[in-house]
Amino acid sequence: MNTAAIAPQFVHESEAQRQFARVRMPAKLFVKLDGTTVKFPIEDMSAGGFGIKLGNEDLRRGQVYNGRLVFRIDGFDLAVDVEFVPRNFTGNDGRCGCEFQNLGANEISVLRYLITSFLSGELVSAGDVLNTLSRENFTKARKGKGSQALGFFASARAMVVSLVMMTVGLIAVAFIGYQLWQIYFVTTAESAMVASENVPVRLPKDAKVTTLVEAGDQVEAGQAIASFDAPMLSYVNDLVGNGNYTVEQIEELLGQSVRGTLTSPCDCKVLNMLPAEDQYMSKGEKLAVLAPTDASAHVIARFNFEDGGDLEEGQSVTLRMPGGDTQTGRIESLFVDSETPNQPGNAINALIEADEALPMQSVGRPIGVTVDVFQMAAVDGLIDRVAGQ
């Protein structure tokens, strides 16, 4: 006998025939047959069907029947309405195997719970059954991914949306990077203005003043910028000191006035003018500030005292004019703005010369000043600050 030619094949029953575990558990099936309710004892049960003893009754193979499975739990009967189809019959013992049909989600949940609990040996309670019925026991079906290629318009729309999102992301990254650069590597002046050499014009005597020009005007040397009317009383002390006038002459002078004009000492621009019309002003009061047209304009900037470590003479700065134009300049000198001599101050003033001549029209106007302090010292300071946190 050649046993080598025989190739034994082993097939597990669950692989070839049965898909669900069969459990012997106490239950009853009630079915209406010809108007009469018939009770069948359940021999075994699984998630796919059950087996019953027919006895004297008869069921037709393949016909759909409506029945009710009844389980005894905690002293009360739990009924589950089911549809089933007889599939196979055993003639020897009258057994009939039935298959469930069209079970709902609740019926499936209850049957699975009862079978699982019976297999694991757990006690089944009414509360557990109600909890099983109240929760979601089935997940929703996944949406199938379409394998069909996108059309032209759908592809174009997807590409446009992707480009827009990428652009927004790049803008956000650039903005954040710019803000971080401004915080760690750029020092900004608290205030700054364009200045130049200036000539103050003061009143020689107490007088009523009327201005003839306005701030920003260009004036020539000798041009009248204001007129004044001074009472002769302001000259009495000088006249009496000479000793050449009698009392009658002095009394006559007191009722008179002296009229005159204040003129520009140079070809200048009027930086500041105190507007007045027949207004009384005191002797020595500053009426106007003039800047010679041949003078060079420079920038005076005020920085926070704590930023002094990032500033040094000869350092390059960026000047931003009120109109938005920018140009470069250099720090010529630094000095501490201190109210008390020989005492630490609370600010640092910087004298800045622009690389290109600033227009005289900008004298007296505010200007923005920023200093790019990016250097190895700044990088080391940033590393120390990050490490300190």
C-alpha positions as CSV (number, residue, x, y, z in Angstrom):
1,M,0.0,0.0,0.0
2,N,1.5,3.3,-1.1
3,T,0.6,5.8,1.6
4,A,2.9,8.5,0.0
5,A,0.4,8.9,-2.8
6,I,-2.4,9.8,-0.4
7,A,-2.4,13.6,0.3
8,P,-4.6,14.1,3.4
9,Q,-6.7,17.3,3.2
10,F,-7.9,18.8,6.4
11,V,-10.8,21.4,6.2
12,H,-12.1,23.1,9.3
13,E,-15.8,23.0,9.7
14,S,-16.1,26.7,10.2
15,E,-14.2,27.4,6.9
16,A,-16.4,25.1,4.8
17,Q,-19.8,25.2,6.4
18,R,-20.4,27.1,9.6
19,Q,-19.9,30.9,9.9
20,F,-21.2,31.4,13.5
21,A,-20.7,29.7,16.8
22,R,-23.6,27.5,17.8
23,V,-24.7,27.8,21.5
24,R,-27.1,25.8,23.5
25,M,-29.1,28.3,25.5
26,P,-32.6,28.3,27.0
27,A,-35.1,30.0,24.7
28,K,-38.4,29.3,23.1
29,L,-39.8,30.1,19.7
30,F,-43.5,31.0,19.1
31,V,-44.9,30.7,15.6
32,K,-48.4,31.1,14.2
33,L,-49.3,28.1,12.0
34,D,-52.8,28.1,10.5
35,G,-54.0,30.6,13.0
36,T,-52.7,28.7,16.0
37,T,-49.6,29.8,18.0
38,V,-47.2,26.9,18.3
39,K,-44.3,26.8,20.8
40,F,-40.9,25.2,19.8
41,P,-38.1,24.7,22.2
42,I,-34.7,26.1,21.0
43,E,-32.0,23.4,20.8
44,D,-29.2,25.7,19.8
45,M,-28.7,29.2,18.5
46,S,-26.1,31.3,16.7
47,A,-25.9,34.7,15.2
48,G,-27.1,33.3,11.9
49,G,-29.9,31.1,12.9
50,F,-31.2,28.4,15.3
51,G,-32.3,24.8,15.6
52,I,-35.7,23.6,16.9
53,K,-37.5,20.3,17.5
54,L,-40.5,20.0,15.2
55,G,-42.4,17.3,17.0
56,N,-45.8,16.8,15.4
57,E,-45.7,20.1,13.5
58,D,-44.4,20.6,10.0
59,L,-42.5,23.6,8.4
60,R,-41.9,24.1,4.7
61,R,-38.3,24.3,3.5
62,G,-37.5,27.8,2.0
63,Q,-40.7,29.5,3.3
64,V,-40.4,32.7,5.3
65,Y,-42.0,32.5,8.8
66,N,-42.6,35.2,11.4
67,G,-41.9,34.2,14.9
68,R,-41.0,35.4,18.4
69,L,-37.9,34.3,20.4
70,V,-38.5,34.5,24.1
71,F,-35.6,34.6,26.6
72,R,-36.0,34.4,30.4
73,I,-34.0,37.2,32.0
74,D,-34.2,38.5,35.6
75,G,-37.7,37.0,36.1
76,F,-39.2,38.5,33.0
77,D,-39.5,37.4,29.4
78,L,-37.5,39.2,26.7
79,A,-39.1,38.7,23.3
80,V,-37.4,39.3,20.0
81,D,-39.5,39.3,16.8
82,V,-37.7,37.5,14.0
83,E,-38.2,36.3,10.5
84,F,-36.7,32.9,9.6
85,V,-36.5,30.3,6.8
86,P,-36.2,26.5,7.4
87,R,-33.1,25.3,5.6
88,N,-32.5,21.6,6.6
89,F,-34.3,18.8,8.3
90,T,-33.1,15.7,10.2
91,G,-35.5,12.9,9.8
92,N,-34.2,10.8,12.7
93,D,-34.8,13.2,15.5
94,G,-37.2,15.7,13.8
95,R,-34.7,18.6,14.1
96,C,-35.1,21.7,11.8
97,G,-32.3,24.2,11.2
98,C,-33.6,27.7,10.5
99,E,-31.8,30.8,9.2
100,F,-32.6,34.4,10.3
101,Q,-33.9,36.8,7.6
102,N,-34.0,40.6,7.5
103,L,-33.0,41.2,11.1
104,G,-32.9,44.8,12.3
105,A,-30.0,46.5,14.1
106,N,-31.7,46.2,17.5
107,E,-32.4,42.5,17.0
108,I,-28.9,41.8,15.9
109,S,-27.5,43.7,18.9
110,V,-29.6,41.8,21.4
111,L,-28.8,38.4,19.9
112,R,-25.1,39.1,19.8
113,Y,-25.1,40.3,23.3
114,L,-27.0,37.3,24.6
115,I,-24.8,34.8,22.8
116,T,-21.5,36.5,23.8
117,S,-22.6,36.7,27.4
118,F,-23.6,33.1,27.4
119,L,-20.3,32.0,25.9
120,S,-18.3,34.0,28.4
121,G,-20.3,32.9,31.4
122,E,-21.5,36.4,32.3
123,L,-24.8,37.0,34.0
124,V,-27.3,38.7,31.8
125,S,-29.4,41.5,33.4
126,A,-32.3,43.6,32.1
127,G,-30.2,46.8,32.6
128,D,-27.4,45.4,30.3
129,V,-30.0,44.6,27.6
130,L,-31.5,48.1,27.8
131,N,-28.0,49.6,27.7
132,T,-27.2,47.5,24.6
133,L,-30.4,48.7,22.9
134,S,-29.7,52.4,23.7
135,R,-26.2,52.7,22.3
136,E,-24.9,52.8,18.8
137,N,-23.7,49.3,18.0
138,F,-23.0,49.8,14.3
139,T,-20.6,52.1,12.6
140,K,-21.6,54.0,9.5
141,A,-20.3,52.6,6.2
142,R,-17.2,54.3,4.9
143,K,-17.7,56.6,1.9
144,G,-16.1,54.9,-1.1
145,K,-13.4,56.9,-2.8
146,G,-14.3,57.5,-6.3
147,S,-11.7,56.1,-8.7
148,Q,-13.1,58.2,-11.6
149,A,-10.6,60.9,-12.7
150,L,-11.6,64.5,-12.1
151,G,-12.9,66.6,-15.0
152,F,-11.1,69.6,-16.4
153,F,-13.1,72.2,-14.3
154,A,-12.8,70.2,-11.1
155,S,-9.0,69.8,-11.7
156,A,-8.6,73.5,-12.4
157,R,-10.7,74.4,-9.3
158,A,-8.6,72.0,-7.1
159,M,-5.4,73.5,-8.5
160,V,-6.6,77.1,-7.9
161,V,-7.6,76.3,-4.3
162,S,-4.3,74.6,-3.6
163,L,-2.3,77.6,-5.0
164,V,-4.4,80.0,-2.9
165,M,-3.9,78.0,0.3
166,M,-0.1,77.8,-0.5
167,T,0.1,81.5,-1.1
168,V,-1.8,82.3,2.1
169,G,0.6,80.0,4.0
170,L,3.7,81.6,2.5
171,I,2.4,85.1,3.4
172,A,1.7,84.0,7.0
173,V,5.2,82.5,7.3
174,A,6.8,85.6,5.8
175,F,4.8,87.9,8.1
176,I,5.8,85.9,11.2
177,G,9.4,85.9,10.1
178,Y,9.3,89.7,9.5
179,Q,7.8,90.3,13.0
180,L,10.4,88.1,14.6
181,W,13.2,90.0,12.7
182,Q,11.8,93.3,13.9
183,I,11.7,92.1,17.5
184,Y,15.1,90.7,17.8
185,F,17.3,92.4,15.1
186,V,15.9,95.9,14.6
187,T,16.0,98.9,17.0
188,T,13.5,101.6,16.4
189,A,13.9,105.2,17.6
190,E,11.2,106.4,20.0
191,S,11.1,109.8,18.1
192,A,13.1,111.6,15.5
193,M,13.0,114.8,13.5
194,V,14.8,116.5,10.7
195,A,16.9,119.5,12.1
196,S,19.4,122.0,10.8
197,E,21.3,125.1,11.8
198,N,18.8,127.7,12.9
199,V,18.6,131.4,13.7
200,P,16.1,132.5,16.4
201,V,14.4,135.8,16.0
202,R,13.5,137.6,19.3
203,L,11.7,140.8,20.1
204,P,14.0,143.7,21.0
205,K,11.4,145.5,23.2
206,D,7.9,144.9,24.7
207,A,5.6,145.6,21.8
208,K,2.5,144.7,19.9
209,V,3.4,142.3,17.1
210,T,1.9,141.3,13.8
211,T,3.5,138.5,11.8
212,L,4.0,138.9,8.0
213,V,5.0,135.3,7.0
214,E,4.1,131.8,8.0
215,A,6.0,128.7,9.0
216,G,7.4,126.9,5.9
217,D,7.9,130.2,3.9
218,Q,11.1,131.0,2.2
219,V,12.4,134.5,3.0
220,E,15.3,136.5,1.7
221,A,17.9,138.4,3.7
222,G,16.4,141.8,4.8
223,Q,12.8,140.7,4.1
224,A,10.3,141.8,6.8
225,I,8.9,138.9,8.7
226,A,7.0,140.9,11.4
227,S,6.0,144.4,12.3
228,F,5.9,145.8,15.9
229,D,4.5,148.8,17.7
230,A,6.5,149.5,20.9
231,P,5.5,152.2,23.4
232,M,8.1,154.9,23.9
233,L,7.9,154.0,27.5
234,S,10.2,151.1,26.9
235,Y,12.9,153.5,25.8
236,V,12.5,156.0,28.7
237,N,15.2,154.4,30.8
238,D,17.7,154.7,28.0
239,L,16.7,158.2,27.2
240,V,16.8,159.4,30.8
241,G,20.2,157.8,31.2
242,N,21.6,160.2,28.6
243,G,20.6,163.2,30.7
244,N,19.8,165.4,27.6
245,Y,16.0,165.6,28.1
246,T,13.8,167.7,30.4
247,V,10.8,166.4,32.3
248,E,8.4,168.0,29.8
249,Q,10.2,166.2,26.9
250,I,10.1,162.8,28.7
251,E,6.3,163.2,29.5
252,E,5.8,164.0,25.8
253,L,7.7,160.8,24.8
254,L,5.6,158.6,27.1
255,G,2.6,159.2,24.9
256,Q,4.4,158.2,21.7
257,S,5.3,154.8,20.2
258,V,8.0,153.4,18.1
259,R,7.0,151.4,15.0
260,G,9.4,149.0,13.2
261,T,9.9,145.7,11.5
262,L,11.8,142.5,12.2
263,T,13.7,141.3,9.1
264,S,15.3,138.0,8.1
265,P,19.1,138.0,8.7
266,C,19.7,135.5,5.8
267,D,18.1,133.7,2.9
268,C,16.2,131.3,5.2
269,K,13.3,129.0,5.6
270,V,10.9,129.8,8.3
271,L,10.9,126.7,10.5
272,N,8.7,128.0,13.2
273,M,6.6,131.2,13.5
274,L,4.4,132.3,16.4
275,P,1.4,133.7,14.6
276,A,0.2,137.0,15.9
277,E,-1.9,139.9,14.9
278,D,-1.5,143.1,17.0
279,Q,-0.6,140.8,19.9
280,Y,1.4,142.1,22.9
281,M,4.7,140.2,23.5
282,S,7.5,140.6,26.0
283,K,11.0,141.7,25.3
284,G,13.3,138.7,24.4
285,E,10.4,136.4,23.5
286,K,11.2,134.1,20.6
287,L,9.0,135.0,17.6
288,A,10.4,132.8,14.9
289,V,13.1,130.2,14.1
290,L,14.8,130.5,10.7
291,A,17.1,128.0,8.9
292,P,19.7,129.2,6.3
293,T,19.0,127.8,2.9
294,D,22.7,126.8,2.5
295,A,22.6,124.9,5.8
296,S,22.6,121.1,5.7
297,A,19.8,119.1,7.3
298,H,20.5,116.3,9.7
299,V,18.4,114.0,11.9
300,I,18.1,114.0,15.7
301,A,16.8,110.6,17.0
302,R,15.9,109.6,20.5
303,F,16.3,105.9,21.5
304,N,15.4,104.0,24.6
305,F,18.3,103.9,27.1
306,E,18.1,100.0,27.2
307,D,18.9,99.9,23.4
308,G,22.2,101.7,23.9
309,G,24.1,98.4,23.8
310,D,23.0,97.9,20.1
311,L,24.1,101.4,19.0
312,E,27.5,102.7,18.0
313,E,28.9,105.6,16.0
314,G,29.3,104.9,12.3
315,Q,26.5,102.4,12.3
316,S,24.2,102.4,9.3
317,V,20.5,103.4,9.8
318,T,17.4,103.5,7.7
319,L,15.5,106.8,7.4
320,R,11.8,106.8,6.5
321,M,10.4,110.1,5.3
322,P,6.8,111.1,6.0
323,G,5.9,110.4,2.3
324,G,7.1,106.8,2.6
325,D,10.5,107.3,0.8
326,T,13.5,105.7,2.5
327,Q,17.2,106.3,2.4
328,T,20.2,105.3,4.4
329,G,22.3,107.3,6.9
330,R,25.0,106.9,9.5
331,I,25.2,107.7,13.2
332,E,27.7,110.5,13.7
333,S,27.5,110.9,17.5
334,L,25.7,109.5,20.5
335,F,25.0,111.3,23.8
336,V,22.9,110.6,26.8
337,D,19.8,112.7,27.4
338,S,20.1,113.4,31.1
339,E,18.2,116.0,33.1
340,T,20.8,115.9,35.8
341,P,24.5,116.5,34.8
342,N,26.8,113.6,35.4
343,Q,23.9,111.3,36.1
344,P,22.6,108.3,34.1
345,G,19.8,109.4,31.8
346,N,16.7,107.7,30.5
347,A,17.3,108.1,26.8
348,I,20.0,108.2,24.2
349,N,20.1,110.9,21.5
350,A,21.8,110.2,18.2
351,L,23.0,112.7,15.6
352,I,22.5,111.1,12.2
353,E,23.8,112.3,8.8
354,A,21.9,111.1,5.7
355,D,23.9,109.6,2.8
356,E,21.9,111.9,0.5
357,A,21.2,115.5,1.3
358,L,17.8,115.9,3.0
359,P,15.5,118.6,1.5
360,M,15.2,121.7,3.6
361,Q,11.5,121.4,3.2
362,S,11.6,118.5,5.6
363,V,13.3,120.4,8.4
364,G,11.2,120.3,11.5
365,R,9.2,117.3,10.3
366,P,9.1,113.9,12.1
367,I,11.0,111.0,10.5
368,G,11.3,107.3,11.2
369,V,14.6,105.8,12.1
370,T,15.4,102.1,12.4
371,V,18.8,100.4,13.1
372,D,19.5,96.9,11.8
373,V,21.6,95.5,14.6
374,F,22.1,92.0,13.0
375,Q,25.5,90.9,14.0
376,M,27.1,88.0,15.9
377,A,26.7,89.8,19.1
378,A,22.9,90.0,18.5
379,V,22.9,86.3,17.6
380,D,24.7,85.4,20.8
381,G,22.3,87.6,22.8
382,L,19.3,85.8,21.2
383,I,20.8,82.4,22.1
384,D,21.4,83.5,25.7
385,R,17.8,84.8,25.9
386,V,16.3,81.5,24.6
387,A,18.5,79.4,26.9
388,G,17.5,81.6,29.8
389,Q,13.8,80.8,29.2
